[in-house]
Amino acid sequence: MQLRNHPMMTFEGRPIWPPHWIWISGPDSRQNPVGEVGALENVRVSRVFKNTLFLTVSMLNGNRYMGSLSFDDVEFARKVFSVFKEHIGQAIKDIAEIEIV
């Protein structure tokens, strides 16, 4: 099943995909993008909550955004972290299409 549609992409029973993006740097902070945007620049696991990942994406206009994903299942969060780690530099839209079990 594609990552974006996987039934374990939930937190407190609610879907978590796509992340909500927050501007962190770049020339234009007026509007945060919505959806599967940008290229994955980095992924990190929260030091406090092991079920939470922080994603950084970059856009062609030079803006950078951060989003977070918190999961109900910490083991699934680790699996998703591994997938993201293997696809640094790729488009978020393309990563969302990866088949994951």
Residue frames as a rotation matrix with the C-alpha (Angstrom) as fourth column:
MET 1
0.584 0.812 0.000 0.00
0.812 -0.584 0.000 0.00
0.000 0.000 -1.000 0.00
GLN 2
0.043 -0.549 0.835 1.23
0.416 -0.749 -0.515 3.51
0.908 0.370 0.196 -0.78
LEU 3
-0.754 -0.439 -0.489 2.66
0.623 -0.239 -0.745 5.39
0.210 -0.866 0.453 2.18
ARG 4
-0.876 0.397 0.273 0.06
-0.399 -0.916 0.049 8.18
0.270 -0.066 0.961 1.79
ASN 5
0.043 0.981 -0.187 -2.82
-0.714 0.161 0.681 5.70
0.698 0.104 0.708 2.08
HIS 6
-0.577 -0.329 -0.747 -1.44
0.151 0.856 -0.494 3.30
0.802 -0.398 -0.445 4.67
PRO 7
0.465 0.882 -0.075 -3.93
0.216 -0.031 0.976 2.66
0.858 -0.470 -0.205 7.50
MET 8
0.376 -0.380 -0.845 -1.17
0.926 0.143 0.348 3.11
-0.012 -0.914 0.405 10.11
MET 9
-0.680 -0.504 0.533 -0.50
0.530 -0.840 -0.118 6.70
0.507 0.202 0.838 8.98
THR 10
0.402 0.879 0.255 -2.61
0.250 -0.374 0.893 7.87
0.881 -0.296 -0.370 11.93
PHE 11
-0.876 -0.479 -0.057 -2.33
0.177 -0.208 -0.962 9.60
0.449 -0.853 0.267 15.28
GLU 12
-0.769 0.635 0.072 -5.12
-0.196 -0.127 -0.972 9.28
-0.608 -0.762 0.222 17.82
GLY 13
-0.179 0.710 0.680 -7.11
0.584 0.633 -0.507 7.56
-0.791 0.307 -0.529 15.08
ARG 14
0.747 0.440 -0.499 -6.86
-0.062 -0.701 -0.711 10.48
-0.662 0.562 -0.496 12.62
PRO 15
0.658 -0.512 0.552 -4.99
0.739 0.295 -0.606 10.54
0.148 0.806 0.573 9.29
ILE 16
0.429 -0.594 -0.681 -1.66
0.305 -0.614 0.728 12.40
-0.850 -0.520 -0.082 9.44
TRP 17
-0.615 -0.683 0.394 -0.82
0.574 -0.044 0.818 12.69
-0.541 0.729 0.419 5.74
PRO 18
0.154 -0.942 0.297 0.12
0.564 -0.163 -0.810 15.10
0.811 0.292 0.506 4.28
PRO 19
-0.302 -0.341 -0.890 1.93
0.941 -0.257 -0.221 17.03
-0.154 -0.904 0.399 7.00
HIS 20
0.904 0.427 0.020 1.07
0.427 -0.902 -0.056 20.66
-0.006 0.059 -0.998 7.75
TRP 21
0.033 -0.952 0.303 4.01
0.907 -0.099 -0.410 22.77
0.420 0.288 0.860 6.59
ILE 22
0.854 0.101 -0.511 5.42
0.369 -0.809 0.458 25.72
-0.367 -0.579 -0.728 8.56
TRP 23
0.729 -0.588 0.350 7.87
0.052 -0.463 -0.885 28.20
0.683 0.663 -0.307 7.03
ILE 24
0.713 -0.541 -0.446 11.36
0.601 0.143 0.786 28.08
-0.361 -0.829 0.427 8.60
SER 25
-0.176 -0.769 -0.614 13.51
0.140 -0.637 0.758 30.08
-0.974 0.048 0.220 6.15
GLY 26
-0.407 -0.055 0.912 13.66
0.903 0.127 0.410 31.68
-0.138 0.990 -0.002 2.74
PRO 27
-0.961 -0.157 0.228 12.49
0.220 -0.933 0.284 34.79
0.168 0.323 0.931 0.97
ASP 28
-0.455 0.868 0.198 8.70
-0.529 -0.443 0.723 34.46
0.716 0.224 0.661 1.36
SER 29
-0.983 0.066 -0.174 6.95
0.180 0.575 -0.798 33.64
0.047 -0.816 -0.577 4.64
ARG 30
-0.656 0.754 0.032 3.47
-0.755 -0.655 -0.022 34.91
0.004 -0.039 0.999 3.72
GLN 31
0.457 0.883 -0.110 1.80
-0.888 0.460 0.000 31.59
0.051 0.097 0.994 2.95
ASN 32
-0.439 -0.537 0.721 2.52
-0.573 0.785 0.236 28.02
-0.692 -0.310 -0.652 3.98
PRO 33
-0.558 0.208 -0.804 2.06
-0.721 0.359 0.593 25.44
0.412 0.910 -0.050 1.22
VAL 34
0.140 0.680 0.720 -0.51
-0.790 0.515 -0.333 22.67
-0.597 -0.522 0.609 1.49
GLY 35
0.915 0.361 -0.179 -0.20
-0.399 0.745 -0.535 19.05
-0.060 0.561 0.826 0.39
GLU 36
0.610 -0.694 0.383 2.62
0.577 0.720 0.386 16.92
-0.544 -0.015 0.839 -0.97
VAL 37
0.967 -0.207 0.150 5.06
-0.066 -0.769 -0.636 19.70
0.247 0.605 -0.757 -1.82
GLY 38
0.515 -0.838 0.179 8.78
-0.854 -0.485 0.187 20.23
-0.070 -0.249 -0.966 -2.05
ALA 39
0.313 -0.563 -0.765 11.78
-0.146 0.767 -0.625 17.95
0.938 0.307 0.158 -1.90
LEU 40
0.965 0.050 -0.258 12.73
0.229 0.322 0.919 16.15
0.129 -0.945 0.299 1.30
GLU 41
0.375 -0.849 0.372 15.80
-0.512 -0.524 -0.680 17.79
0.772 0.065 -0.632 2.77
ASN 42
-0.781 -0.613 0.119 15.97
-0.408 0.357 -0.840 16.01
0.473 -0.704 -0.529 6.14
VAL 43
0.453 0.857 -0.244 14.07
-0.214 0.370 0.904 13.75
0.865 -0.358 0.351 8.52
ARG 44
-0.718 -0.649 0.252 14.62
-0.382 0.065 -0.922 13.42
0.582 -0.758 -0.294 12.26
VAL 45
0.039 0.667 -0.744 13.05
0.633 0.560 0.535 11.53
0.773 -0.492 -0.400 15.12
SER 46
0.533 0.228 0.815 11.91
-0.405 -0.777 0.483 13.69
0.743 -0.587 -0.321 18.04
ARG 47
-0.603 -0.788 -0.123 14.20
-0.177 0.283 -0.943 13.40
0.778 -0.547 -0.310 21.06
VAL 48
-0.678 0.428 0.598 11.17
-0.714 -0.190 -0.674 13.62
-0.175 -0.884 0.434 23.33
PHE 49
0.321 0.877 0.357 8.48
-0.584 0.480 -0.654 11.63
-0.745 0.001 0.667 21.52
LYS 50
-0.640 -0.702 0.313 9.87
-0.247 0.573 0.781 8.59
-0.728 0.422 -0.540 19.68
ASN 51
-0.133 0.673 0.728 6.64
0.781 0.523 -0.340 8.32
-0.610 0.523 -0.595 17.69
THR 52
0.802 0.413 -0.431 7.15
0.149 -0.838 -0.526 11.75
-0.579 0.357 -0.733 16.07
LEU 53
-0.089 -0.788 0.610 9.15
0.959 0.096 0.265 12.59
-0.267 0.609 0.747 12.94
PHE 54
0.394 0.107 -0.913 10.18
-0.033 -0.991 -0.131 16.06
-0.919 0.082 -0.387 11.79
LEU 55
0.220 -0.246 0.944 10.50
0.942 0.306 -0.140 16.60
-0.254 0.920 0.298 8.04
THR 56
-0.024 -0.251 -0.968 12.25
-0.096 -0.963 0.252 19.50
-0.995 0.099 -0.001 6.35
VAL 57
0.319 0.162 0.934 11.44
0.878 0.320 -0.355 20.25
-0.356 0.933 -0.040 2.72
SER 58
-0.534 -0.486 -0.692 12.86
0.105 -0.850 0.516 22.77
-0.839 0.203 0.505 0.29
MET 59
0.603 0.769 0.212 11.04
0.433 -0.093 -0.897 24.51
-0.670 0.633 -0.389 -2.53
LEU 60
0.147 -0.533 0.833 12.33
0.979 -0.040 -0.198 25.79
0.139 0.845 0.516 -5.85
ASN 61
0.626 0.161 0.763 11.77
0.218 -0.976 0.028 29.41
0.749 0.149 -0.646 -4.72
GLY 62
-0.379 -0.901 0.211 14.31
-0.054 -0.206 -0.977 28.97
0.924 -0.381 0.030 -1.90
ASN 63
0.128 0.494 0.860 11.83
-0.928 -0.247 0.280 28.59
0.350 -0.834 0.427 0.94
ARG 64
-0.743 -0.307 -0.595 12.19
-0.045 0.909 -0.413 25.81
0.668 -0.280 -0.689 3.48
TYR 65
0.165 0.875 0.456 9.38
-0.816 -0.139 0.561 24.34
0.554 -0.464 0.691 5.55
MET 66
-0.929 -0.364 0.070 9.07
-0.332 0.734 -0.592 21.91
0.164 -0.573 -0.803 8.43
GLY 67
0.195 0.975 -0.107 6.28
-0.742 0.218 0.634 19.45
0.641 -0.044 0.766 9.11
SER 68
-0.706 -0.400 0.584 5.78
-0.692 0.562 -0.453 16.81
-0.147 -0.725 -0.673 11.75
LEU 69
0.068 0.680 -0.730 4.17
-0.485 0.662 0.572 13.39
0.872 0.315 0.375 11.76
SER 70
-0.562 -0.143 0.814 3.14
-0.806 0.315 -0.501 11.77
-0.185 -0.938 -0.293 15.04
PHE 71
-0.376 0.326 -0.867 2.11
-0.424 0.772 0.474 8.12
0.824 0.546 -0.152 14.87
ASP 72
0.638 0.625 0.449 -0.05
-0.734 0.319 0.600 5.88
0.232 -0.713 0.662 17.04
ASP 73
0.959 -0.273 0.078 2.50
0.254 0.947 0.196 3.08
-0.128 -0.168 0.977 16.56
VAL 74
0.537 -0.814 -0.221 6.17
-0.569 -0.543 0.618 3.77
-0.623 -0.207 -0.755 17.36
GLU 75
-0.173 -0.596 0.784 7.40
0.270 0.737 0.620 0.75
-0.947 0.319 0.033 15.37
PHE 76
0.457 0.395 0.797 5.59
0.872 -0.025 -0.488 1.99
-0.173 0.918 -0.356 12.28
ALA 77
0.953 -0.173 -0.248 7.10
-0.171 -0.985 0.032 5.44
-0.250 0.012 -0.968 12.87
ARG 78
0.075 -0.984 0.161 10.55
-0.318 0.130 0.939 3.84
-0.945 -0.121 -0.303 12.77
LYS 79
-0.070 -0.025 0.997 9.69
0.762 0.644 0.069 2.08
-0.644 0.765 -0.026 9.51
VAL 80
0.823 0.430 0.371 8.51
0.568 -0.636 -0.522 5.33
0.012 0.640 -0.768 7.94
PHE 81
0.680 -0.663 -0.312 11.63
-0.389 -0.687 0.613 7.09
-0.621 -0.296 -0.726 9.21
SER 82
-0.196 -0.781 0.593 13.76
0.189 0.563 0.805 4.51
-0.962 0.270 0.037 7.37
VAL 83
0.266 0.373 0.889 11.81
0.935 0.125 -0.332 5.07
-0.235 0.919 -0.316 4.16
PHE 84
0.993 0.110 -0.036 12.24
0.101 -0.978 -0.185 8.84
-0.055 0.180 -0.982 4.39
LYS 85
0.403 -0.913 -0.067 15.95
-0.309 -0.205 0.929 8.49
-0.861 -0.354 -0.364 5.24
GLU 86
-0.218 -0.465 0.858 16.48
0.575 0.649 0.498 6.43
-0.788 0.602 0.126 2.07
HIS 87
0.144 0.416 0.898 14.79
0.984 -0.158 -0.084 9.07
0.107 0.896 -0.432 -0.09
ILE 88
0.186 -0.213 -0.959 16.40
0.356 -0.895 0.268 12.35
-0.916 -0.391 -0.091 0.99
GLY 89
-0.740 -0.488 -0.463 16.41
-0.159 -0.542 0.825 14.73
-0.653 0.685 0.324 -1.99
GLN 90
-0.812 0.490 0.317 13.31
0.541 0.428 0.724 13.26
0.219 0.760 -0.612 -3.61
ALA 91
-0.586 0.692 0.422 9.94
-0.468 -0.714 0.521 14.93
0.662 0.107 0.742 -4.05
ILE 92
-0.722 0.412 0.556 7.50
-0.515 0.217 -0.829 14.43
-0.462 -0.885 0.056 -1.18
LYS 93
0.300 0.880 -0.368 4.86
-0.913 0.153 -0.378 13.47
-0.276 0.449 0.849 -3.75
ASP 94
0.119 -0.341 -0.932 7.08
-0.613 0.713 -0.339 10.65
0.781 0.612 -0.124 -5.05
ILE 95
-0.886 -0.448 0.120 7.89
-0.347 0.470 -0.812 9.43
0.308 -0.760 -0.572 -1.54
ALA 96
-0.350 0.845 0.404 4.16
-0.770 -0.014 -0.638 9.31
-0.533 -0.535 0.656 -0.73
GLU 97
0.475 0.539 -0.696 3.73
-0.863 0.438 -0.251 6.83
0.170 0.720 0.673 -3.61
ILE 98
-0.591 -0.764 -0.259 6.23
-0.668 0.643 -0.373 4.31
0.452 -0.047 -0.891 -2.19
GLU 99
0.438 0.699 -0.566 4.70
-0.271 0.703 0.658 0.96
0.857 -0.135 0.497 -1.36
ILE 100
-0.627 -0.567 0.534 5.07
-0.668 0.040 -0.743 0.10
0.400 -0.823 -0.404 2.32
VAL 101
-0.090 0.565 -0.820 3.85
0.163 0.821 0.547 -2.92
0.983 -0.084 -0.165 4.28
